[in-house]
Amino acid sequence: MRPSLSIRDAFDDPRSGDLPDARTPAPHADLAGLGFWWNAAWLAVVAAGLVFLVGGGGPRAGMIALVLGATPALIDVLLGALGKAPADRLRLILWTLGPGAAVFLTGGALGPLGAWVLAPLAAAALAGRIPLIAPAGAGALALLGFGLLISLLGDPAAQPHMAETLLTAVAIVTVAGGLALALLSLLRRIERRDRLRQAELRHLRRLLDDQPTQLIEVGPEGAILGAFGSGLAGQDLAGQVFSGLATADRRQDLVLALQRARREGRAELAFAPAADPQGWLEARLKRIGAMRVMVVLSDARARRDHEAELETARVEAEAQNTGKSRFLANMSHELRTPLNAIMGFSDIMRSRLFGPLPDRYGEYAELIHESGRHLLDLINDVLDMSKIEAERFELSREEFDGREAINAVLRLMRGQADRAGVQLRGVLPKEPLEIDADRRALKQIVLNLISNALKFTPRTGAVTVGLQAAGGMMELVVADTGIGMSAEDLVRVGRPYEQAGDAERRAAGTGLGLSLVRSFAELHGGEMFIESAVGEGTTVTVRMPVLIPPAEGAEAAPLQEVEPTGVSAL
């Protein structure tokens, strides 16, 4: 892909050369050897000039000047031989003071050693310390200025022509040689750094081109400035309009996404690319400038297909569940018709309406009626759950005293509790507890909870039903002293057709009791809680916001224990 101009400019930013890189040597590492040999050469040339002056009877000022000029080079060579290097500031000071003093002693900048005013600059360049070059240049200019001033004021140490020529030659050779070596080293360093940067740039571009996504930079007018990546939206995108990447029916969406990204900073959308209408791309947009936007395109075809499969599976599952609920509802209606006849005829036989029956037939009539009643309860549970799952169950709300519904169920279940040898008692308010709820649903809740409690409570146990107003809600509590439930059972119960206990107890029901309680509570806007432990019994609490607020000034009625007497039909 052809890269964006702004991205290329970022790669070619000269400031990037100052960034540290593990593969790039330290800036002065390649110049250390040259600096050492330049110092040694400086010493050699200066020593040769000093020998010539001493042997030829040259001026004393020239000899002192050569000694001063050789001092910084001597220190550098000695430290280099010891594997050390002077501090940058100390080196700059030595190379400024030593050659500077020599220049002043020999007539200033126009004297034979005038070229030494450039010695600080040459030393800094050879050291490879780029930050030192600016102060070194300032020092060289300062030396040049003072040297020119001394030259204009006159040369106090007039020298013979031969000595002056020799000093001039020494100055030119040493400084010119140093500057030449420094320039050569700097050029080599710049060239090597440029090669490294070019290699890194090619590596970065290769990485960008080979990545699985596609990066696109969009300009203020919606035109693509450049792109990197695997070509998900097509090749050679530079210059095209961003909205043109999508199929015709989705191009306006891309325009709106660009506007939203410029306004809010970010935007996301998915679309079918014009280059591959069967594909599916996900675009994440981010503002990177006043009007420029960076877009990351990724291939979302696999995820779209997976989500489509999940949606299809969900629709099929819902259809199957709806069909199951419809089938159960129809079967329940079909079973109730003959079952009502069976129960009616068995009831007539039980009551001996047409005359006495032998004891054996009377016993059979009782069993038939009891079995029919149990089967009818199961069918009603299935029918209610089917309506709830199909969202067709409608509450018939009315205002009534909640105690009446609880008492009716307690009277109904008294006989079953006595046969099971379980004590059944209720703890209800003394004063009426007015609620706005579905009377039949509330009775069904209490009936299911008591039936479950009796099923899991052994003989001599107890089941307690409590009703009270708590926190502005009606609170119904059914607690037993039965066998309790394990943590695994607690996770399962409350879901349709899930049962707790052993196989014998599971065979006694359909697993709809607690799920109907939960569903009826949720239809009223309430919830159900279960607390249980193996061997410690079970407590089920149902809270529903159906309480009618009492009149102002009324106090909460105290609770009283009631004993269920008689039998009352639901």
C-alpha positions as CSV (number, residue, x, y, z in Angstrom):
1,M,0.0,0.0,0.0
2,R,1.2,3.6,-0.7
3,P,1.8,5.3,2.7
4,S,0.2,8.5,3.7
5,L,2.3,11.7,3.3
6,S,1.9,12.8,6.9
7,I,2.9,9.3,8.1
8,R,6.0,9.4,5.9
9,D,6.8,12.9,7.2
10,A,6.5,11.5,10.8
11,F,9.0,8.7,9.9
12,D,11.4,11.2,8.3
13,D,11.2,13.7,11.2
14,P,14.9,14.6,11.9
15,R,14.1,14.6,15.6
16,S,13.8,10.9,15.4
17,G,17.6,10.7,15.0
18,D,18.0,11.9,18.6
19,L,15.9,9.0,20.0
20,P,17.9,6.3,21.8
21,D,18.1,3.0,20.0
22,A,19.7,-0.2,21.4
23,R,21.2,-1.0,18.0
24,T,22.8,2.5,17.6
25,P,26.1,3.1,19.3
26,A,26.6,6.0,21.6
27,P,27.1,9.2,19.7
28,H,30.8,9.5,20.6
29,A,31.8,5.8,20.5
30,D,32.9,5.9,16.9
31,L,35.0,9.0,17.4
32,A,36.9,7.9,20.5
33,G,39.7,6.3,18.5
34,L,40.1,9.2,16.2
35,G,40.1,11.7,19.1
36,F,42.9,9.8,20.8
37,W,45.1,9.7,17.6
38,W,44.4,13.4,16.9
39,N,45.6,14.2,20.4
40,A,48.7,12.1,19.9
41,A,49.3,13.7,16.5
42,W,48.8,17.2,18.1
43,L,51.4,16.4,20.7
44,A,53.8,15.0,18.1
45,V,53.6,18.1,15.9
46,V,53.8,20.5,18.9
47,A,56.8,18.6,20.3
48,A,58.5,18.8,16.9
49,G,58.0,22.5,16.8
50,L,59.2,22.9,20.3
51,V,62.4,21.0,19.6
52,F,63.0,23.1,16.5
53,L,62.5,26.3,18.5
54,V,64.7,25.2,21.4
55,G,67.5,24.1,18.9
56,G,67.2,27.2,16.8
57,G,67.1,29.6,19.8
58,G,63.6,30.7,19.2
59,P,61.7,33.1,21.3
60,R,60.7,32.0,24.8
61,A,57.1,33.2,24.4
62,G,56.7,30.8,21.5
63,M,58.0,27.8,23.5
64,I,55.7,28.6,26.4
65,A,52.8,28.9,23.9
66,L,53.5,25.5,22.5
67,V,53.7,24.0,26.0
68,L,50.3,25.5,26.9
69,G,48.8,24.3,23.6
70,A,50.0,20.8,24.2
71,T,48.7,20.6,27.8
72,P,45.0,19.6,26.9
73,A,46.2,17.0,24.3
74,L,48.6,15.6,26.8
75,I,45.9,15.2,29.5
76,D,43.5,13.5,27.0
77,V,46.2,11.1,25.8
78,L,47.2,10.2,29.4
79,L,43.5,9.6,30.5
80,G,42.9,7.7,27.3
81,A,45.8,5.4,28.0
82,L,44.3,4.7,31.5
83,G,40.9,3.9,29.9
84,K,39.3,7.1,31.2
85,A,38.0,10.3,29.7
86,P,37.8,13.8,31.1
87,A,34.5,15.4,31.9
88,D,33.0,17.2,28.9
89,R,33.1,20.6,30.7
90,L,36.7,20.1,31.8
91,R,37.8,19.1,28.3
92,L,36.1,22.2,26.9
93,I,37.8,24.4,29.5
94,L,41.3,22.9,28.9
95,W,41.0,23.2,25.1
96,T,39.8,26.8,25.4
97,L,42.4,28.0,28.0
98,G,45.5,26.1,26.7
99,P,45.4,27.1,22.9
100,G,43.8,30.4,23.8
101,A,46.7,31.4,26.1
102,A,49.1,30.3,23.3
103,V,47.3,32.5,20.8
104,F,47.5,35.5,23.1
105,L,51.3,34.9,23.7
106,T,52.0,34.8,20.0
107,G,50.4,37.9,18.7
108,G,46.6,37.1,18.8
109,A,44.4,35.8,16.0
110,L,46.6,37.2,13.3
111,G,49.7,35.7,14.9
112,P,51.4,32.4,13.9
113,L,49.2,30.4,16.3
114,G,45.9,32.3,15.4
115,A,44.4,29.1,13.9
116,W,44.3,27.6,17.4
117,V,41.2,29.7,18.2
118,L,39.4,26.8,16.5
119,A,40.9,24.2,18.8
120,P,37.8,24.0,21.2
121,L,35.6,23.4,18.2
122,A,37.8,20.7,16.8
123,A,38.1,19.0,20.2
124,A,34.3,19.0,20.7
125,A,33.6,17.7,17.2
126,L,36.2,14.9,17.6
127,A,34.7,13.9,21.0
128,G,31.4,13.3,19.2
129,R,29.6,15.4,21.9
130,I,27.0,17.2,19.8
131,P,25.8,19.3,22.8
132,L,29.3,20.6,23.3
133,I,29.7,21.9,19.7
134,A,27.6,25.0,20.4
135,P,29.5,26.1,23.5
136,A,32.8,25.1,21.8
137,G,31.9,27.3,18.8
138,A,31.1,30.2,21.2
139,G,34.5,29.7,22.9
140,A,36.2,29.7,19.5
141,L,34.5,32.9,18.6
142,A,35.5,34.4,21.9
143,L,39.1,33.5,21.4
144,L,38.9,34.9,17.9
145,G,37.6,38.2,19.2
146,F,40.2,38.5,21.9
147,G,42.9,37.3,19.5
148,L,42.0,40.0,16.9
149,L,42.0,42.6,19.7
150,I,45.5,41.6,20.7
151,S,46.6,41.6,17.1
152,L,45.3,45.1,16.6
153,L,46.9,46.4,19.7
154,G,50.3,45.1,18.6
155,D,52.5,42.0,19.0
156,P,54.5,42.4,22.2
157,A,56.6,39.3,21.5
158,A,58.0,40.0,18.1
159,Q,59.5,36.9,16.7
160,P,62.0,36.1,14.0
161,H,60.5,35.4,10.6
162,M,61.5,31.7,10.7
163,A,60.0,31.1,14.1
164,E,56.8,32.9,13.1
165,T,56.5,30.7,10.0
166,L,57.1,27.6,12.0
167,L,54.4,28.5,14.6
168,T,52.0,29.3,11.8
169,A,52.6,25.9,10.2
170,V,52.2,24.1,13.5
171,A,48.9,25.9,14.2
172,I,47.5,25.2,10.7
173,V,48.6,21.5,10.6
174,T,47.1,20.8,14.1
175,V,43.8,22.6,13.8
176,A,43.2,21.8,10.1
177,G,44.0,18.2,10.7
178,G,41.6,18.0,13.7
179,L,38.8,19.8,11.8
180,A,39.3,17.5,8.8
181,L,39.2,14.4,10.9
182,A,36.2,15.7,12.9
183,L,34.3,16.5,9.7
184,L,35.1,13.1,8.2
185,S,34.0,11.3,11.4
186,L,30.8,13.4,11.6
187,L,29.9,12.6,8.0
188,R,30.5,8.9,8.7
189,R,28.3,9.0,11.8
190,I,25.6,10.9,10.0
191,E,25.7,8.4,7.1
192,R,25.6,5.4,9.4
193,R,22.7,6.9,11.4
194,D,20.9,7.6,8.1
195,R,21.3,4.0,7.0
196,L,20.0,2.8,10.4
197,R,17.0,5.1,10.1
198,Q,16.3,4.0,6.6
199,A,16.4,0.3,7.6
200,E,14.1,1.0,10.5
201,L,11.8,2.9,8.3
202,R,11.6,0.0,5.8
203,H,11.0,-2.4,8.7
204,L,8.2,-0.3,10.1
205,R,6.6,0.0,6.7
206,R,6.9,-3.7,6.1
207,L,5.2,-4.3,9.5
208,L,2.4,-1.9,8.7
209,D,1.9,-3.4,5.3
210,D,1.8,-7.0,6.6
211,Q,-0.5,-6.4,9.6
212,P,-3.9,-8.1,9.5
213,T,-5.8,-4.8,9.8
214,Q,-5.8,-1.8,7.5
215,L,-4.8,1.8,8.7
216,I,-6.4,4.6,6.7
217,E,-5.8,8.4,7.2
218,V,-8.7,10.6,6.1
219,G,-8.3,14.3,5.5
220,P,-10.6,17.2,6.2
221,E,-12.6,16.7,2.9
222,G,-13.1,13.0,3.5
223,A,-10.3,12.0,1.0
224,I,-8.0,9.2,1.9
225,L,-4.5,10.6,2.4
226,G,-2.8,7.2,2.7
227,A,-3.2,3.6,3.9
228,F,-1.2,0.8,5.3
229,G,-2.3,-2.8,5.7
230,S,-3.5,-5.9,4.1
231,G,-5.9,-4.3,1.6
232,L,-9.2,-5.2,3.3
233,A,-11.0,-2.3,1.6
234,G,-9.0,-2.6,-1.7
235,Q,-5.7,-1.5,-3.1
236,D,-4.4,2.0,-4.0
237,L,-6.8,3.9,-1.7
238,A,-4.8,7.2,-1.6
239,G,-6.9,9.9,-3.2
240,Q,-10.2,8.1,-3.0
241,V,-13.2,9.3,-0.9
242,F,-13.6,7.4,2.3
243,S,-17.3,6.9,2.0
244,G,-16.7,5.2,-1.4
245,L,-15.2,2.2,0.4
246,A,-18.7,0.9,1.3
247,T,-21.4,-0.4,-0.8
248,A,-23.9,2.2,-2.1
249,D,-26.5,1.6,0.6
250,R,-23.9,2.2,3.4
251,R,-21.9,5.2,2.2
252,Q,-24.0,7.7,4.1
253,D,-23.2,5.8,7.3
254,L,-19.5,6.3,6.7
255,V,-20.0,10.0,6.2
256,L,-22.0,10.2,9.5
257,A,-19.3,8.2,11.2
258,L,-16.6,10.6,10.1
259,Q,-18.6,13.6,11.3
260,R,-19.2,11.9,14.7
261,A,-15.4,11.1,15.0
262,R,-14.5,14.7,14.3
263,R,-17.1,15.9,16.8
264,E,-16.8,13.4,19.6
265,G,-13.2,12.1,19.0
266,R,-14.3,8.4,18.3
267,A,-16.8,6.4,16.3
268,E,-17.4,2.8,15.3
269,L,-19.4,1.1,12.6
270,A,-19.5,-2.0,10.4
271,F,-20.2,-2.2,6.7
272,A,-19.8,-4.3,3.6
273,P,-16.9,-3.1,1.4
274,A,-17.5,-2.1,-2.2
275,A,-14.5,-4.2,-3.2
276,D,-16.1,-7.3,-1.6
277,P,-19.9,-6.9,-1.1
278,Q,-20.0,-10.4,0.6
279,G,-17.4,-9.3,3.2
280,W,-17.9,-7.4,6.4
281,L,-15.5,-4.8,7.9
282,E,-15.5,-3.2,11.3
283,A,-14.2,0.4,11.4
284,R,-12.9,2.2,14.4
285,L,-12.4,5.9,13.8
286,K,-10.3,8.3,16.0
287,R,-9.6,12.0,15.5
288,I,-5.9,12.6,15.3
289,G,-5.9,16.3,14.3
290,A,-8.2,19.3,13.9
291,M,-9.9,17.6,11.0
292,R,-7.9,14.4,10.3
293,V,-9.2,11.0,11.3
294,M,-7.4,7.7,11.6
295,V,-9.5,4.6,10.7
296,V,-8.6,1.0,11.6
297,L,-10.4,-1.5,9.5
298,S,-10.5,-5.2,10.6
299,D,-12.1,-8.2,9.0
300,A,-15.3,-9.0,10.9
301,R,-16.8,-11.6,8.5
302,A,-16.1,-14.5,10.8
303,R,-17.7,-12.8,13.8
304,R,-20.7,-11.7,11.7
305,D,-21.3,-15.2,10.5
306,H,-20.9,-16.6,14.1
307,E,-23.4,-14.0,15.4
308,A,-25.8,-14.9,12.6
309,E,-25.5,-18.6,13.5
310,L,-26.1,-17.7,17.2
311,E,-29.2,-15.6,16.2
312,T,-30.5,-18.4,14.1
313,A,-30.0,-20.9,16.9
314,R,-31.7,-18.5,19.3
315,V,-34.7,-18.1,17.0
316,E,-35.0,-21.9,16.5
317,A,-34.7,-22.5,20.3
318,E,-37.4,-19.9,21.0
319,A,-39.6,-21.5,18.3
320,Q,-39.1,-24.9,19.8
321,N,-39.8,-23.6,23.3
322,T,-42.9,-21.9,22.1
323,G,-44.0,-25.1,20.4
324,K,-43.3,-27.0,23.5
325,S,-45.3,-24.6,25.6
326,R,-48.2,-24.6,23.1
327,F,-48.2,-28.4,23.0
328,L,-48.2,-28.7,26.8
329,A,-51.0,-26.1,27.1
330,N,-53.1,-28.0,24.5
331,M,-52.4,-31.4,26.1
332,S,-53.3,-29.9,29.5
333,H,-56.7,-28.7,28.2
334,E,-57.3,-32.0,26.5
335,L,-56.4,-34.0,29.7
336,R,-58.5,-31.8,32.0
337,T,-61.8,-32.7,30.2
338,P,-61.8,-36.4,30.8
339,L,-60.1,-35.9,34.1
340,N,-63.0,-33.7,35.4
341,A,-65.4,-36.5,34.4
342,I,-63.3,-39.1,36.3
343,M,-63.2,-36.9,39.4
344,G,-66.9,-36.1,39.2
345,F,-67.9,-39.8,38.9
346,S,-65.5,-40.9,41.6
347,D,-66.8,-38.1,43.9
348,I,-70.4,-39.4,43.3
349,M,-69.2,-42.9,44.2
350,R,-67.4,-41.6,47.3
351,S,-70.5,-39.9,48.6
352,R,-72.8,-43.0,47.9
353,L,-75.2,-40.7,46.1
354,F,-77.0,-43.6,44.5
355,G,-76.8,-46.0,47.3
356,P,-74.3,-47.9,49.4
357,L,-71.1,-49.5,47.9
358,P,-69.1,-52.4,49.2
359,D,-66.1,-51.3,51.3
360,R,-63.6,-52.3,48.7
361,Y,-65.3,-50.3,46.0
362,G,-65.6,-47.3,48.3
363,E,-61.8,-47.5,49.0
364,Y,-61.1,-47.6,45.2
365,A,-63.4,-44.6,44.7
366,E,-61.3,-42.7,47.3
367,L,-58.0,-43.7,45.6
368,I,-59.4,-42.7,42.1
369,H,-60.5,-39.3,43.4
370,E,-57.2,-38.7,45.2
371,S,-55.1,-39.7,42.2
372,G,-57.3,-37.6,39.9
373,R,-56.9,-34.6,42.2
374,H,-53.1,-35.0,42.2
375,L,-53.0,-35.3,38.4
376,L,-55.2,-32.3,38.1
377,D,-52.8,-30.3,40.2
378,L,-49.9,-31.4,38.0
379,I,-51.8,-30.4,34.9
380,N,-52.7,-27.0,36.3
381,D,-49.0,-26.4,37.2
382,V,-47.9,-27.3,33.6
383,L,-50.6,-25.1,32.2
384,D,-49.7,-22.1,34.3
385,M,-46.0,-22.5,33.5
386,S,-46.7,-22.8,29.8
387,K,-48.7,-19.5,30.0
388,I,-45.9,-17.8,31.9
389,E,-43.2,-18.9,29.4
390,A,-45.4,-17.8,26.5
391,E,-45.9,-14.5,28.3
392,R,-49.7,-15.0,28.2
393,F,-50.4,-15.3,31.9
394,E,-52.4,-12.2,33.0
395,L,-52.8,-11.3,36.7
396,S,-56.3,-10.7,38.0
397,R,-55.5,-8.2,40.7
398,E,-57.9,-7.2,43.4
399,E,-57.8,-5.7,46.9
400,F,-58.2,-8.2,49.7
401,D,-57.0,-9.3,53.2
402,G,-53.9,-11.4,52.6
403,R,-54.6,-13.3,55.8
404,E,-57.7,-14.8,54.2
405,A,-55.8,-16.4,51.4
406,I,-53.2,-17.8,53.8
407,N,-55.8,-19.2,56.1
408,A,-57.7,-20.9,53.2
409,V,-54.5,-22.7,52.2
410,L,-53.7,-23.7,55.8
411,R,-57.2,-25.2,56.2
412,L,-56.8,-27.0,52.9
413,M,-53.4,-28.5,53.9
414,R,-54.3,-29.4,57.4
415,G,-55.4,-32.9,56.5
416,Q,-52.2,-33.6,54.5
417,A,-50.0,-32.3,57.3
418,D,-51.9,-34.6,59.8
419,R,-51.4,-37.6,57.6
420,A,-47.7,-36.8,57.3
421,G,-47.4,-36.3,61.1
422,V,-46.1,-32.8,60.6
423,Q,-47.2,-29.8,62.7
424,L,-48.6,-27.0,60.5
425,R,-49.0,-23.6,62.0
426,G,-49.4,-20.0,60.8
427,V,-48.1,-16.7,62.3
428,L,-50.3,-13.9,60.9
429,P,-51.1,-10.3,61.9
430,K,-54.0,-9.7,64.2
431,E,-55.3,-6.9,62.1
432,P,-56.2,-7.2,58.4
433,L,-53.2,-6.9,55.9
434,E,-54.7,-5.3,52.8
435,I,-52.9,-6.1,49.6
436,D,-53.5,-5.6,45.9
437,A,-52.6,-8.9,44.2
438,D,-54.0,-11.9,42.3
439,R,-55.8,-13.9,44.9
440,R,-55.4,-17.2,43.1
441,A,-51.7,-16.6,42.4
442,L,-51.1,-15.9,46.1
443,K,-52.9,-19.0,47.1
444,Q,-50.9,-21.0,44.6
445,I,-47.7,-19.6,46.0
446,V,-48.6,-20.6,49.6
447,L,-49.9,-24.0,48.5
448,N,-46.8,-24.9,46.5
449,L,-44.5,-23.8,49.4
450,I,-46.4,-25.8,52.0
451,S,-46.6,-28.8,49.7
452,N,-42.8,-28.7,49.2
453,A,-42.2,-28.2,52.9
454,L,-44.4,-31.2,53.8
455,K,-42.7,-33.4,51.2
456,F,-39.2,-32.8,52.7
457,T,-40.1,-32.7,56.4
458,P,-40.1,-36.0,58.3
459,R,-42.7,-37.0,60.9
460,T,-42.7,-34.9,64.2
461,G,-41.3,-32.0,62.2
462,A,-42.9,-28.6,61.8
463,V,-43.9,-26.2,59.0
464,T,-44.5,-22.5,59.9
465,V,-46.1,-20.0,57.6
466,G,-45.6,-16.3,58.4
467,L,-47.1,-13.2,56.8
468,Q,-46.2,-9.6,57.7
469,A,-45.6,-6.1,56.3
470,A,-41.8,-5.4,56.1
471,G,-40.2,-2.3,54.5
472,G,-43.4,-1.4,52.6
473,M,-43.7,-4.8,51.1
474,M,-45.7,-8.0,51.9
475,E,-43.4,-10.7,53.2
476,L,-44.4,-14.3,53.2
477,V,-42.1,-16.8,54.9
478,V,-42.5,-20.6,54.9
479,A,-40.0,-22.4,57.1
480,D,-39.6,-26.1,57.8
481,T,-37.5,-28.4,60.0
482,G,-36.9,-30.9,57.2
483,I,-33.9,-32.5,55.6
484,G,-32.8,-29.3,53.9
485,M,-31.0,-28.9,50.6
486,S,-27.4,-29.1,49.5
487,A,-25.6,-26.2,47.8
488,E,-25.9,-28.0,44.4
489,D,-29.7,-28.3,44.9
490,L,-30.0,-24.7,45.8
491,V,-28.5,-23.7,42.5
492,R,-31.0,-25.8,40.5
493,V,-34.3,-25.4,42.3
494,G,-36.4,-22.6,41.2
495,R,-35.9,-23.4,37.5
496,P,-38.7,-25.2,35.6
497,Y,-38.6,-29.0,35.9
498,E,-35.7,-29.0,38.3
499,Q,-36.1,-31.0,41.6
500,A,-34.2,-31.5,44.8
501,G,-34.0,-34.6,47.0
502,D,-33.7,-38.3,46.2
503,A,-35.3,-40.2,43.4
504,E,-38.4,-41.1,45.5
505,R,-39.2,-37.5,46.3
506,R,-38.5,-36.3,42.8
507,A,-41.0,-38.8,41.5
508,A,-43.7,-37.1,43.6
509,G,-43.8,-34.0,41.5
510,T,-42.9,-32.2,38.3
511,G,-40.4,-29.8,39.5
512,L,-42.6,-26.8,38.8
513,G,-43.6,-25.8,42.4
514,L,-40.8,-23.4,43.2
515,S,-40.4,-22.2,39.7
516,L,-44.1,-21.2,39.7
517,V,-43.6,-19.4,43.1
518,R,-40.7,-17.4,41.6
519,S,-42.6,-16.6,38.4
520,F,-45.8,-15.5,40.3
521,A,-43.6,-13.3,42.6
522,E,-41.8,-11.7,39.6
523,L,-45.2,-11.1,37.9
524,H,-46.1,-9.0,40.9
525,G,-42.7,-7.2,40.8
526,G,-41.3,-9.2,43.7
527,E,-38.7,-11.9,44.3
528,M,-38.1,-15.2,46.1
529,F,-35.2,-16.1,48.4
530,I,-34.2,-19.6,49.6
531,E,-32.0,-20.4,52.6
532,S,-31.2,-24.0,53.4
533,A,-28.6,-26.4,54.6
534,V,-28.5,-30.2,54.8
535,G,-30.1,-31.3,58.1
536,E,-31.2,-27.8,59.1
537,G,-34.4,-27.3,57.2
538,T,-35.4,-24.8,54.5
539,T,-36.7,-21.2,54.7
540,V,-38.4,-19.7,51.6
541,T,-39.1,-15.9,51.6
542,V,-41.3,-14.2,49.1
543,R,-41.4,-10.4,49.0
544,M,-43.9,-8.6,46.8
545,P,-44.7,-4.8,46.5
546,V,-48.4,-5.4,46.8
547,L,-49.1,-3.8,50.2
548,I,-51.8,-1.2,50.4
549,P,-50.4,1.6,52.6
550,P,-52.3,1.9,55.9
551,A,-54.1,5.1,56.9
552,E,-52.0,7.8,58.6
553,G,-51.4,7.2,62.3
554,A,-52.1,3.5,62.1
555,E,-49.6,1.2,63.8
556,A,-48.3,-2.1,62.6
557,A,-50.5,-4.9,63.9
558,P,-48.8,-7.5,66.1
559,L,-48.5,-11.1,65.0
560,Q,-50.5,-14.0,66.3
561,E,-50.3,-17.7,65.9
562,V,-53.2,-19.4,64.3
563,E,-54.1,-23.1,64.1
564,P,-55.6,-24.2,60.7
565,T,-59.1,-25.8,61.2
566,G,-61.5,-27.1,58.8
567,V,-61.0,-27.4,55.0
568,S,-61.5,-24.7,52.5
569,A,-61.2,-25.0,48.7
570,L,-58.9,-22.8,46.8
